Amino acid sequence: MDLAGILTFIIPGFGELADVLWAPVSAITFIFCFKGRYGVHGGIFNFIEEFLPGTDFIPTFTIRWLMQYNKKLKLEKELRFSL
């Protein structure tokens, strides 16, 4: 999804216009991918990040996925040591 957001800049001058259309799509996708409170907060942040000019370099989907994956690894590690 982060790559799709950056692909709008392939055509010079088209990127910022495309971001106006892409921002709500990206935010809704974020909310559905990462459910709950983090999904909603991240979706709002993602919308703002995609909508504002010059902030498309922030990989919000990748950052959230890494946070979620890291949390899962910590939980598995704690369960292994508690057995």
GULO-295269 format. One record per residue: residue number from 1; residue in three letters; x, y, z of N, C-alpha, C in turn. Coordinates in steps of 0.001 Angstrom, whole numbers. Each point is the difference from the previous one (the first is absolute). Layout:
<recs>
> n/res/n.px/n.py/n.pz/ca.px/ca.py/ca.pz/c.px/c.py/c.pz
> NUM/ALA/X/Y/Z/X/Y/Z/X/Y/Z;
...
</recs>
This chain:
<recs>
> n/res/n.px/n.py/n.pz/ca.px/ca.py/ca.pz/c.px/c.py/c.pz
> 1/MET/825/-1183/0/-825/1183/0/876/1256/0;
> 2/ASP/1116/-62/702/900/1154/-20/539/232/-1404;
> 3/LEU/301/-1072/-692/488/114/-1367/-1060/611/-917;
> 4/ALA/-1249/-378/183/-1087/565/-812/-109/1503/223;
> 5/GLY/197/455/1224/-53/1430/287/1126/772/-652;
> 6/ILE/1156/-627/-116/1146/665/-622/-97/-34/-1523;
> 7/LEU/-663/-1007/-536/-113/-121/-1453/-732/1172/-652;
> 8/THR/-756/757/776/-699/1151/-575/971/1066/-475;
> 9/PHE/1251/-71/430/976/1013/-386/815/-386/-1231;
> 10/ILE/-373/-1061/-663/697/-383/-1230/-200/1071/-1070;
> 11/ILE/-1203/525/-91/-298/1050/-966/175/1350/702;
> 12/PRO/958/809/-435/252/1288/661/-1246/895/2;
> 13/GLY/-267/609/1143/-1132/905/127/-1316/-692/291;
> 14/PHE/-63/-1295/-205/-1232/-758/206/-114/-518/1432;
> 15/GLY/1119/-111/678/46/-620/1321/-883/653/1036;
> 16/GLU/89/1309/121/-784/691/1024/-1491/-58/-305;
> 17/LEU/-369/63/-1256/-1410/-120/-378/-511/-1411/294;
> 18/ALA/804/-988/-324/-389/-1387/249/-102/-283/1495;
> 19/ASP/808/685/803/-51/-210/1448/-1338/416/595;
> 20/VAL/-648/965/-580/-1317/421/477/-986/-1159/-136;
> 21/LEU/135/-776/-1063/-867/-1160/-210/499/-1223/776;
> 22/TRP/1306/-132/105/595/-1169/631/-112/35/1527;
> 23/ALA/28/1171/604/9/123/1466/-1178/-716/664;
> 24/PRO/-1256/207/-429/-1093/-719/671/36/-1508/-240;
> 25/VAL/409/-404/-1193/90/-1435/-309/1050/-653/899;
> 26/SER/1135/648/132/1078/-519/832/-410/-56/1472;
> 27/ALA/-671/1038/475/-418/41/1410/-1012/-1103/312;
> 28/ILE/-969/-199/-885/-1001/-1049/217/654/-1383/-41;
> 29/THR/925/-193/-914/724/-1267/-85/793/-244/1279;
> 30/PHE/627/1052/517/764/-115/1234/-899/-438/1150;
> 31/ILE/-1175/594/100/-937/-334/1074/-422/-1462/-85;
> 32/PHE/-235/-496/-1214/-406/-1394/-154/1159/-974/216;
> 33/CYS/1208/407/-342/1159/-876/197/385/-127/1466;
> 34/PHE/-44/1116/719/409/26/1401/-1202/426/826;
> 35/LYS/-748/-953/398/-1281/266/678/183/613/1385;
> 36/GLY/-1086/475/551/1/535/1352/481/1429/83;
> 37/ARG/383/346/1198/433/1369/290/1210/406/-840;
> 38/TYR/967/-906/-115/1198/314/-776/-319/186/-1477;
> 39/GLY/-954/-755/-498/-399/143/-1389/-646/1345/-279;
> 40/VAL/-866/428/907/-679/1297/-181/993/1149/130;
> 41/HIS/809/-30/1058/987/1070/179/1005/20/-1147;
> 42/GLY/451/-1170/-394/931/-85/-1115/-628/429/-1304;
> 43/GLY/-1282/-328/-191/-707/418/-1208/-113/1510/-93;
> 44/ILE/-264/646/1129/-67/1467/21/1369/584/-320;
> 45/PHE/1037/-541/639/1357/470/-283/367/-247/-1454;
> 46/ASN/-364/-1169/-506/292/-340/-1387/-693/959/-961;
> 47/PHE/-1247/349/283/-726/948/-845/724/1343/-39;
> 48/ILE/388/493/1172/690/1292/73/1337/-78/-724;
> 49/GLU/719/-1095/221/1322/-179/-632/-106/-58/-1517;
> 50/GLU/-996/-682/-514/-166/-90/-1452/-533/1304/-585;
> 51/PHE/-813/704/737/-643/1209/-507/953/1194/-34;
> 52/LEU/864/111/1031/915/1136/62/1114/-140/-1032;
> 53/PRO/333/1076/-674/1086/-68/-981/1357/-210/667;
> 54/GLY/825/-814/-615/1364/-211/470/163/-1016/1109;
> 55/THR/-1068/-701/374/125/-977/1095/-185/-1437/-471;
> 56/ASP/5/-222/-1287/-244/-1347/-527/1146/-972/239;
> 57/PHE/1118/487/443/1142/-886/229/-159/-820/1278;
> 58/ILE/-958/341/861/-199/-718/1258/-721/-1322/-285;
> 59/PRO/625/-1144/277/-631/-1299/-286/-920/-457/1138;
> 60/THR/-1170/594/110/-881/-254/1138/-441/-1452/100;
> 61/PHE/-325/-639/-1113/-412/-1404/40/1139/-884/491;
> 62/THR/1186/252/-493/1163/-793/393/330/195/1479;
> 63/ILE/-61/1226/463/287/286/1409/-994/-723/901;
> 64/ARG/-1287/82/-327/-1022/-654/835/151/-1517/-39;
> 65/TRP/306/-542/-1174/177/-1450/-102/1182/-440/861;
> 66/LEU/1101/749/-35/1166/-342/811/-319/81/1487;
> 67/MET/-784/1012/388/-392/120/1407/-847/-1200/424;
> 68/GLN/-926/-391/-845/-883/-1125/312/786/-1310/33;
> 69/TYR/901/-183/-947/807/-1213/-66/930/-91/1216;
> 70/ASN/601/1127/387/891/29/1159/-771/-347/1273;
> 71/LYS/-1209/511/125/-833/-305/1168/-308/-1497/59;
> 72/LYS/-277/-582/-1159/-291/-1435/-61/1230/-814/406;
> 73/LEU/1175/398/-469/1226/-712/360/278/86/1500;
> 74/LYS/-219/1179/600/212/148/1439/-954/-889/783;
> 75/LEU/-1250/-60/-423/-994/-831/681/373/-1471/-92;
> 76/GLU/425/-444/-1182/418/-1399/-161/1214/-308/876;
> 77/LYS/927/934/98/1193/-194/813/-375/-119/1480;
> 78/GLU/-911/868/458/-455/-56/1382/-721/-1311/303;
> 79/LEU/-798/-484/-937/-712/-1259/202/981/-1169/60;
> 80/ARG/1038/32/-825/980/-1063/10/735/-75/1330;
> 81/PHE/354/1152/559/744/10/1255/-891/-240/1211;
> 82/SER/-1280/211/-141/-889/-240/1157/-408/-1463/122;
> 83/LEU/220/-772/-1046/-338/-1437/60/1110/-709/660;
</recs>
